[in-house]
Amino acid sequence: MRRRSLTVLALAGSLALATAGLTHPALAAPAGQTPTQAPTPAATAGPDARPAGTTQPVEAFAEDGTISRAQAPARSPFAAAPHLSTRAEGDGDGTVTPLVQNGPTAAKLDLVVIGDGYTAAEQGKFLADAATKWQEITAVEPYTTYRGLFNVWAVQAVSADSGVSGDPDRATVRQTALGSYFWCSDVERLLCVDTDAVERYAAKAPQADLVLVVANSTKYGGAGYNDVVSPLGFSGIATVSGGNDRSGQIAVHETGHSLGHLADEYAYDGQGTYDGPEPAEANISTLTADTMRRDRTKWYRWLGRTSPDGGTVGTYLGGGYYPDGLYRPTDNSIMRSLGREFNLPGREAMIAGFYRYASTLTSPTPTTTALTSSDCLTLDLPVAGTRLRWYLDGRELPWLRGRTELDLRELHLTGSKRLHHRLTATATDPTPAVIDPALLPSLTDSLTWQLTR
């Protein structure tokens, strides 16, 4: 059984909240004009909802691709409280639309895309923006090769106002379903969101393993909430601008944390030297290349190989926020700055992460179905090149290798002395991008049916 959990991806901008009433002084109107009243904060999601004053660490993304850390509020002062909403009845708020359906949720990695700052009349625009973000994500490996492992669901959050707060300028205030806003924590490009509201909408989808918040804006910005712990089970948020063609990279970086369990590979000046234990993440280490080879540990299998993000895999000083004491596998992967690819150890970790949620094969015929020798079976192999083998009562049927459609009469069971049989299909992804023996079992899955002669 695949482990199911929820991770939310959000691209957001930070606004420092100066008062207990969550009013930001920079959002006041210029002298001589009437200030815009910030909307009442959204109602909490229940007893587990975060208090209004709670902050959490987020990642901020500059236009040159560099990444930094900041503190952001868990609650937004600009989320539309349900009882204050000006929505009209029948506006479609909360409607779930499948954008990509590759199979049952139990066997797929389910991405939920939620819009913010889209009015009832702009929901068609949201669906188009959501599809575009998915295209941007799958333009990066290993998403390109493994897109067949995903379902994508769009959840329509209808906002009272079009656009998001802080766009085009710091004084702009808009009432939106998720309260997205730029200038979060006084960082213009940090686009924050109300995490309680995200939970409410994400819960409407059939299944959510990843959640991407798409803001109705062309302005560059984003945030990664990869330390969020939710009552729903997700452990991260990322937000993106729907109309910005570079924001998809932020979502890719954030899934490096949530799916690949990868560390950040950038460092801060003045952070000092790391002197802690060996990190658990696959892409940072206290060990030099020579020590890795000697001890046969970490990414030693990849050392010396050309990496898709450029250069050769080795041990490059700096990572995990420390300029000294920790090494990263390559000079500059997407876990260090945007606009890059995953390095080889990172790509391996991502594929293993995909398979924690998704399966190498599915079938429209449930394994609980009692089959007879007159039935037919069809299998789906979502990844090109997957090797498929069939077994009857534990013995391989080599002449059926690779067959995804099977007429059970071909098994010639009419003369069998046994009334009941066990038919198994086993699929293995032979990708050369995964070479760690500990990860190889995740590349194989099986389906078994009971068959009556």
WORAZI-V882507 format. One record per residue. RES is the residue in one small letter. OMEGA is omega in whole degrees, -180 to 180 (999 if undefined). NEAR is the number of other C-alpha atoms within 12 Angstrom. D_LAST is the distance of its C-alpha to the last C-alpha in whole Angstrom. Layout:
res	omega	near	d_last
RES	OMEGA	NEAR	D_LAST
RES	OMEGA	NEAR	D_LAST
//
This chain:
res	omega	near	d_last
m	179	15	29
r	177	20	31
r	180	22	35
r	173	26	36
s	-174	31	40
l	173	37	42
t	-179	48	45
v	177	52	48
l	-179	58	50
a	176	56	53
l	-171	58	56
a	178	60	59
g	-171	51	63
s	172	48	65
l	176	45	68
a	180	36	70
l	-169	32	70
a	-176	18	74
t	179	14	74
a	178	15	72
g	177	19	72
l	177	29	70
t	-179	25	72
h	-177	35	73
p	-178	24	77
a	-179	30	76
l	175	34	74
a	-179	21	77
a	177	19	79
p	-179	15	82
a	178	10	85
g	180	7	87
q	179	9	83
t	180	11	81
p	174	18	78
t	-179	22	75
q	176	22	73
a	-178	32	70
p	176	30	68
t	-180	27	67
p	-179	37	64
a	175	37	61
a	-179	31	60
t	-176	27	58
a	-179	27	54
g	-176	16	54
p	-179	11	55
d	-178	15	54
a	-178	26	56
r	177	27	58
p	-175	23	62
a	-177	27	64
g	-177	22	66
t	173	21	63
t	-179	28	63
q	180	31	60
p	177	27	60
v	173	39	59
e	177	50	59
a	-172	47	62
f	179	44	61
a	-178	30	64
e	178	24	65
d	177	17	65
g	-180	28	62
t	-174	29	63
i	178	35	62
s	-179	32	64
r	178	29	63
a	173	32	64
q	-178	30	64
a	177	41	63
p	175	43	63
a	-179	46	60
r	177	42	61
s	176	54	62
p	-173	47	65
f	177	49	64
a	-179	44	61
a	177	40	61
a	-176	32	61
p	-176	26	58
h	178	15	61
l	-173	20	64
s	177	27	61
t	-179	20	63
r	175	25	59
a	178	15	59
e	178	10	56
g	-178	11	53
d	176	21	54
g	-180	22	50
d	-179	33	51
g	178	29	48
t	179	26	46
v	-179	28	43
t	176	31	42
p	176	26	39
l	178	26	41
v	177	27	38
q	-179	24	34
n	-180	32	32
g	-178	30	29
p	-177	27	29
t	-178	31	32
a	-177	29	30
a	-178	37	29
k	174	40	32
l	-171	44	36
d	177	41	37
l	177	47	41
v	180	49	43
v	-180	55	46
i	180	59	49
g	174	59	52
d	-177	59	56
g	177	45	59
y	178	45	57
t	179	33	58
a	-179	31	56
a	-176	23	58
e	-177	26	56
q	174	32	53
g	176	22	52
k	178	28	54
f	-179	38	52
l	177	37	49
a	179	24	50
d	179	37	52
a	178	45	49
a	179	32	47
t	179	28	50
k	178	43	49
w	177	38	46
q	179	26	47
e	179	28	50
i	-176	37	47
t	172	25	45
a	-178	23	47
v	174	33	48
e	6	30	45
p	179	36	43
y	-177	33	42
t	-179	23	42
t	-170	25	39
y	-178	35	37
r	179	34	38
g	178	32	34
l	-171	39	34
f	157	40	36
n	178	37	36
v	-180	42	40
w	176	40	41
a	177	47	44
v	-175	42	46
q	174	44	49
a	-176	50	52
v	-179	45	55
s	177	42	58
a	-179	34	62
d	177	32	63
s	-179	31	62
g	-178	40	62
v	-179	49	63
s	-180	49	66
g	179	44	68
d	15	33	67
p	-178	21	70
d	-174	23	72
r	-177	30	72
a	-176	30	74
t	178	31	71
v	178	40	69
r	178	39	66
q	-177	41	64
t	-174	45	60
a	-177	57	57
l	177	52	57
g	-180	56	60
s	180	60	60
y	172	62	63
f	-179	51	65
w	176	42	68
c	-177	48	66
s	178	35	68
d	176	28	71
v	-173	31	68
e	-174	33	68
r	179	44	65
l	-175	50	63
l	-176	58	61
c	-173	60	60
v	176	58	58
d	-172	53	58
t	176	57	55
d	179	42	54
a	177	42	54
v	180	55	51
e	-177	45	49
r	-179	33	49
y	180	37	48
a	-179	45	46
a	-180	34	44
k	-178	26	43
a	179	32	41
p	179	27	37
q	179	36	37
a	172	42	40
d	175	44	40
l	176	50	43
v	178	53	46
l	176	56	48
v	-179	60	52
v	-179	61	53
a	-180	57	57
n	-177	51	58
s	172	39	61
t	-176	25	62
k	179	35	64
y	176	38	62
g	179	52	61
g	176	57	59
a	175	59	58
g	178	53	55
y	-174	50	55
n	176	40	53
d	-180	29	54
v	173	37	53
v	-172	26	51
s	172	31	49
p	179	24	48
l	179	31	45
g	179	24	44
f	-175	34	46
s	178	32	48
g	177	44	50
i	171	55	51
a	178	55	52
t	179	62	54
v	174	59	55
s	-176	50	57
g	-176	43	55
g	179	30	58
n	-172	27	59
d	178	25	57
r	-173	32	57
s	179	50	56
g	179	43	52
q	180	50	53
i	178	52	54
a	179	54	51
v	179	48	49
h	-177	53	52
e	177	50	51
t	172	48	47
g	176	49	48
h	-170	39	49
s	-179	40	46
l	-177	43	43
g	-176	33	45
h	-178	34	47
l	176	40	50
a	169	39	53
d	-178	45	56
e	178	43	58
y	-177	37	61
a	175	33	64
y	173	22	67
d	180	14	71
g	180	11	73
q	179	18	69
g	-178	18	71
t	178	21	69
y	179	26	65
d	-180	16	65
g	-180	15	62
p	177	13	59
e	-179	20	57
p	179	24	55
a	-176	17	51
e	-174	31	51
a	-170	38	49
n	170	49	52
i	-175	45	55
s	172	39	57
t	-170	36	60
l	172	33	59
t	180	29	61
a	180	31	59
d	180	18	60
t	177	18	59
m	179	23	56
r	-178	19	55
r	-176	14	57
d	179	14	54
r	-176	17	51
t	-179	26	51
k	-175	36	51
w	-177	41	50
y	-179	29	52
r	-178	25	49
w	-175	33	50
l	178	29	54
g	-179	19	55
r	177	21	53
t	-175	18	54
s	-178	27	53
p	178	27	52
d	177	29	54
g	177	20	57
g	-175	21	58
t	178	24	57
v	178	32	55
g	173	36	58
t	-176	36	59
y	-173	33	62
l	178	29	64
g	179	35	63
g	179	39	61
g	180	39	59
y	-178	30	63
y	177	29	65
p	-178	24	67
d	177	29	67
g	178	28	65
l	180	36	62
y	175	40	60
r	-174	47	58
p	-177	54	55
t	-175	41	57
d	-171	31	60
n	177	37	59
s	-180	40	56
i	175	42	54
m	176	50	55
r	178	43	58
s	-178	34	59
l	-180	35	58
g	-176	31	57
r	174	30	55
e	168	35	52
f	172	45	50
n	-174	44	51
l	176	42	49
p	178	47	48
g	179	48	48
r	177	45	45
e	180	40	43
a	179	37	44
m	180	41	43
i	177	45	40
a	177	38	39
g	176	38	40
f	-175	41	38
y	170	40	34
r	-178	34	35
y	-171	38	35
a	-177	41	32
s	178	44	29
t	178	45	28
l	174	41	25
t	177	34	24
s	175	33	21
p	178	21	21
t	-179	23	18
p	179	20	19
t	176	22	17
t	180	13	17
t	176	19	14
a	-176	22	11
l	170	26	9
t	-176	25	6
s	179	28	6
s	-178	19	9
d	175	22	11
c	178	23	14
l	175	33	15
t	178	22	19
l	175	33	21
d	176	32	25
l	-171	38	27
p	-178	34	30
v	-180	33	33
a	178	22	33
g	-180	17	32
t	180	29	30
r	-177	28	27
l	177	36	24
r	-180	33	21
w	179	34	17
y	175	25	16
l	-178	27	12
d	176	19	13
g	180	15	17
r	-179	15	17
e	174	19	18
l	-170	22	17
p	-178	15	21
w	180	14	20
l	-178	24	19
r	177	20	22
g	-178	25	24
r	178	23	21
t	174	26	21
e	-174	22	19
l	169	26	16
d	-172	20	13
l	174	26	10
r	178	19	10
e	180	17	12
l	176	30	10
h	-178	15	9
l	-175	23	6
t	-180	18	7
g	-178	11	9
s	176	13	8
k	-179	11	9
r	179	14	8
l	-176	16	5
h	180	20	6
h	178	27	8
r	-178	28	11
l	-175	34	12
t	171	30	16
a	-179	41	18
t	-179	36	22
a	180	36	25
t	175	29	28
d	-176	33	32
p	-173	21	34
t	175	26	37
p	-180	18	40
a	176	30	42
v	-177	29	40
i	178	26	41
d	-179	27	42
p	-179	15	39
a	-179	14	39
l	-174	24	38
l	179	24	35
p	180	21	32
s	-178	33	33
l	-177	35	32
t	174	28	28
d	-179	30	26
s	170	29	22
l	-177	34	19
t	177	31	16
w	171	31	13
q	-175	24	10
l	178	29	7
t	-179	24	4
r	999	24	0
//
